[in-house]
Amino acid sequence: MSTTSDVGLRPTPTSAASTNTKAIVALPLALALPLVGLVFGVLALREIGRNGDGGKGLALAAVIIGAVVLVFYVIGFATFATAFAGLMSQMQGTTGM
């Protein structure tokens, strides 16, 4: 039989899994600085595996987004460098007469 002092009380969880701070930081960094966001995401996933923190989805999203944005940055840089090199060779060909 329950006493009047514990009626309506709910048991409190002993340890709630808090969201990993690196996972929270990794997601916006993955958009702005993809390499840094990718590294933070991997570090967060490792910590989450060891400590059991929350935020695995955030960290995984940061890794995926960071990798995709980094690939776009590399493709964009390569395209720009190729176009710039072609432009420079055209300019040298017309002024070298």
PyRosetta script that sets phi, psi and omega in degrees:
from pyrosetta import init, pose_from_sequence

init()
pose = pose_from_sequence("MSTTSDVGLRPTPTSAASTNTKAIVALPLALALPLVGLVFGVLALREIGRNGDGGKGLALAAVIIGAVVLVFYVIGFATFATAFAGLMSQMQGTTGM")
pose.set_psi(1, 140.1)
pose.set_omega(1, -177.5)
pose.set_phi(2, -89.8)
pose.set_psi(2, 151.9)
pose.set_omega(2, 177.3)
pose.set_phi(3, -90.8)
pose.set_psi(3, 167.7)
pose.set_omega(3, -178.3)
pose.set_phi(4, -71.9)
pose.set_psi(4, -17.5)
pose.set_omega(4, -177.5)
pose.set_phi(5, -76.6)
pose.set_psi(5, -24.4)
pose.set_omega(5, -178.2)
pose.set_phi(6, -109.2)
pose.set_psi(6, 12.6)
pose.set_omega(6, 178.8)
pose.set_phi(7, -74.5)
pose.set_psi(7, 128.7)
pose.set_omega(7, 177.7)
pose.set_phi(8, 83.9)
pose.set_psi(8, -1.3)
pose.set_omega(8, 178.6)
pose.set_phi(9, -87.7)
pose.set_psi(9, 138.9)
pose.set_omega(9, 177.7)
pose.set_phi(10, -103.2)
pose.set_psi(10, 147.0)
pose.set_omega(10, 176.6)
pose.set_phi(11, -69.6)
pose.set_psi(11, 137.8)
pose.set_omega(11, 178.8)
pose.set_phi(12, -90.3)
pose.set_psi(12, 142.0)
pose.set_omega(12, 178.2)
pose.set_phi(13, -66.0)
pose.set_psi(13, 143.6)
pose.set_omega(13, -177.7)
pose.set_phi(14, -72.9)
pose.set_psi(14, -38.3)
pose.set_omega(14, 177.5)
pose.set_phi(15, -149.2)
pose.set_psi(15, 112.0)
pose.set_omega(15, 177.0)
pose.set_phi(16, -86.0)
pose.set_psi(16, 137.2)
pose.set_omega(16, 179.9)
pose.set_phi(17, -73.1)
pose.set_psi(17, 112.1)
pose.set_omega(17, 178.6)
pose.set_phi(18, -82.7)
pose.set_psi(18, 155.1)
pose.set_omega(18, -179.4)
pose.set_phi(19, -75.2)
pose.set_psi(19, 133.0)
pose.set_omega(19, -179.2)
pose.set_phi(20, -64.2)
pose.set_psi(20, 130.8)
pose.set_omega(20, -176.8)
pose.set_phi(21, -65.0)
pose.set_psi(21, -39.4)
pose.set_omega(21, 179.3)
pose.set_phi(22, -64.2)
pose.set_psi(22, -32.6)
pose.set_omega(22, 177.4)
pose.set_phi(23, -67.1)
pose.set_psi(23, -39.6)
pose.set_omega(23, 178.7)
pose.set_phi(24, -65.2)
pose.set_psi(24, -42.5)
pose.set_omega(24, -178.4)
pose.set_phi(25, -72.4)
pose.set_psi(25, -31.5)
pose.set_omega(25, -174.0)
pose.set_phi(26, -66.3)
pose.set_psi(26, -35.3)
pose.set_omega(26, -174.1)
pose.set_phi(27, -65.8)
pose.set_psi(27, -51.8)
pose.set_omega(27, 177.2)
pose.set_phi(28, -66.6)
pose.set_psi(28, -32.0)
pose.set_omega(28, 177.5)
pose.set_phi(29, -65.6)
pose.set_psi(29, -31.9)
pose.set_omega(29, 179.7)
pose.set_phi(30, -62.7)
pose.set_psi(30, -28.7)
pose.set_omega(30, 178.6)
pose.set_phi(31, -83.4)
pose.set_psi(31, -39.4)
pose.set_omega(31, -175.4)
pose.set_phi(32, -86.9)
pose.set_psi(32, -49.1)
pose.set_omega(32, -179.6)
pose.set_phi(33, -127.7)
pose.set_psi(33, 86.4)
pose.set_omega(33, -168.3)
pose.set_phi(34, -60.3)
pose.set_psi(34, -36.2)
pose.set_omega(34, -179.8)
pose.set_phi(35, -66.6)
pose.set_psi(35, -42.5)
pose.set_omega(35, 179.2)
pose.set_phi(36, -66.5)
pose.set_psi(36, -42.4)
pose.set_omega(36, 177.5)
pose.set_phi(37, -63.1)
pose.set_psi(37, -37.7)
pose.set_omega(37, 177.3)
pose.set_phi(38, -63.3)
pose.set_psi(38, -45.2)
pose.set_omega(38, 179.5)
pose.set_phi(39, -64.2)
pose.set_psi(39, -45.8)
pose.set_omega(39, 178.5)
pose.set_phi(40, -61.7)
pose.set_psi(40, -37.5)
pose.set_omega(40, 178.3)
pose.set_phi(41, -64.2)
pose.set_psi(41, -42.7)
pose.set_omega(41, 178.4)
pose.set_phi(42, -65.9)
pose.set_psi(42, -43.3)
pose.set_omega(42, 178.1)
pose.set_phi(43, -62.1)
pose.set_psi(43, -39.9)
pose.set_omega(43, 178.7)
pose.set_phi(44, -64.8)
pose.set_psi(44, -41.7)
pose.set_omega(44, 178.4)
pose.set_phi(45, -62.1)
pose.set_psi(45, -38.8)
pose.set_omega(45, 178.1)
pose.set_phi(46, -65.2)
pose.set_psi(46, -43.8)
pose.set_omega(46, 179.1)
pose.set_phi(47, -65.6)
pose.set_psi(47, -39.4)
pose.set_omega(47, 179.7)
pose.set_phi(48, -63.6)
pose.set_psi(48, -38.9)
pose.set_omega(48, 177.6)
pose.set_phi(49, -64.6)
pose.set_psi(49, -36.5)
pose.set_omega(49, -179.5)
pose.set_phi(50, -79.1)
pose.set_psi(50, -44.9)
pose.set_omega(50, -171.0)
pose.set_phi(51, -96.6)
pose.set_psi(51, -17.3)
pose.set_omega(51, -177.5)
pose.set_phi(52, 77.2)
pose.set_psi(52, 21.7)
pose.set_omega(52, 177.5)
pose.set_phi(53, -67.1)
pose.set_psi(53, 167.6)
pose.set_omega(53, 173.4)
pose.set_phi(54, -87.3)
pose.set_psi(54, 173.5)
pose.set_omega(54, 176.9)
pose.set_phi(55, 100.6)
pose.set_psi(55, 17.3)
pose.set_omega(55, -179.5)
pose.set_phi(56, -63.5)
pose.set_psi(56, -38.6)
pose.set_omega(56, 178.7)
pose.set_phi(57, -64.9)
pose.set_psi(57, -40.7)
pose.set_omega(57, 177.4)
pose.set_phi(58, -62.0)
pose.set_psi(58, -46.6)
pose.set_omega(58, -178.8)
pose.set_phi(59, -64.5)
pose.set_psi(59, -41.8)
pose.set_omega(59, 179.2)
pose.set_phi(60, -65.8)
pose.set_psi(60, -41.4)
pose.set_omega(60, 176.8)
pose.set_phi(61, -62.3)
pose.set_psi(61, -39.8)
pose.set_omega(61, 178.9)
pose.set_phi(62, -64.0)
pose.set_psi(62, -39.7)
pose.set_omega(62, 178.5)
pose.set_phi(63, -64.8)
pose.set_psi(63, -46.2)
pose.set_omega(63, -177.9)
pose.set_phi(64, -66.8)
pose.set_psi(64, -48.5)
pose.set_omega(64, -178.9)
pose.set_phi(65, -64.7)
pose.set_psi(65, -42.5)
pose.set_omega(65, 178.6)
pose.set_phi(66, -60.1)
pose.set_psi(66, -41.6)
pose.set_omega(66, -179.9)
pose.set_phi(67, -67.3)
pose.set_psi(67, -43.1)
pose.set_omega(67, -179.1)
pose.set_phi(68, -65.7)
pose.set_psi(68, -45.9)
pose.set_omega(68, 179.8)
pose.set_phi(69, -64.8)
pose.set_psi(69, -38.6)
pose.set_omega(69, 178.0)
pose.set_phi(70, -62.5)
pose.set_psi(70, -40.7)
pose.set_omega(70, 177.1)
pose.set_phi(71, -62.8)
pose.set_psi(71, -42.6)
pose.set_omega(71, 177.8)
pose.set_phi(72, -63.4)
pose.set_psi(72, -39.9)
pose.set_omega(72, 177.3)
pose.set_phi(73, -61.3)
pose.set_psi(73, -43.9)
pose.set_omega(73, -178.6)
pose.set_phi(74, -66.0)
pose.set_psi(74, -43.3)
pose.set_omega(74, 178.5)
pose.set_phi(75, -63.7)
pose.set_psi(75, -42.5)
pose.set_omega(75, 178.5)
pose.set_phi(76, -63.4)
pose.set_psi(76, -42.6)
pose.set_omega(76, 178.9)
pose.set_phi(77, -64.9)
pose.set_psi(77, -42.9)
pose.set_omega(77, 179.9)
pose.set_phi(78, -64.1)
pose.set_psi(78, -40.3)
pose.set_omega(78, 178.0)
pose.set_phi(79, -63.7)
pose.set_psi(79, -45.5)
pose.set_omega(79, 179.1)
pose.set_phi(80, -63.1)
pose.set_psi(80, -44.4)
pose.set_omega(80, -178.8)
pose.set_phi(81, -64.4)
pose.set_psi(81, -39.1)
pose.set_omega(81, 178.5)
pose.set_phi(82, -66.4)
pose.set_psi(82, -44.1)
pose.set_omega(82, 178.9)
pose.set_phi(83, -64.8)
pose.set_psi(83, -40.5)
pose.set_omega(83, 179.9)
pose.set_phi(84, -65.7)
pose.set_psi(84, -41.0)
pose.set_omega(84, 178.6)
pose.set_phi(85, -64.8)
pose.set_psi(85, -40.2)
pose.set_omega(85, 177.2)
pose.set_phi(86, -64.9)
pose.set_psi(86, -40.1)
pose.set_omega(86, 178.0)
pose.set_phi(87, -64.5)
pose.set_psi(87, -42.5)
pose.set_omega(87, 179.8)
pose.set_phi(88, -65.6)
pose.set_psi(88, -39.1)
pose.set_omega(88, 179.7)
pose.set_phi(89, -68.9)
pose.set_psi(89, -34.3)
pose.set_omega(89, 175.4)
pose.set_phi(90, -66.1)
pose.set_psi(90, -41.0)
pose.set_omega(90, -179.4)
pose.set_phi(91, -66.6)
pose.set_psi(91, -38.3)
pose.set_omega(91, 178.7)
pose.set_phi(92, -69.8)
pose.set_psi(92, -32.7)
pose.set_omega(92, 179.4)
pose.set_phi(93, -70.7)
pose.set_psi(93, -32.4)
pose.set_omega(93, -178.7)
pose.set_phi(94, -85.2)
pose.set_psi(94, -26.2)
pose.set_omega(94, -179.1)
pose.set_phi(95, -94.6)
pose.set_psi(95, -7.3)
pose.set_omega(95, -175.7)
pose.set_phi(96, -87.2)
pose.set_psi(96, 10.3)
pose.set_omega(96, -177.0)
pose.set_phi(97, -81.8)
pose.dump_pdb("model.pdb")
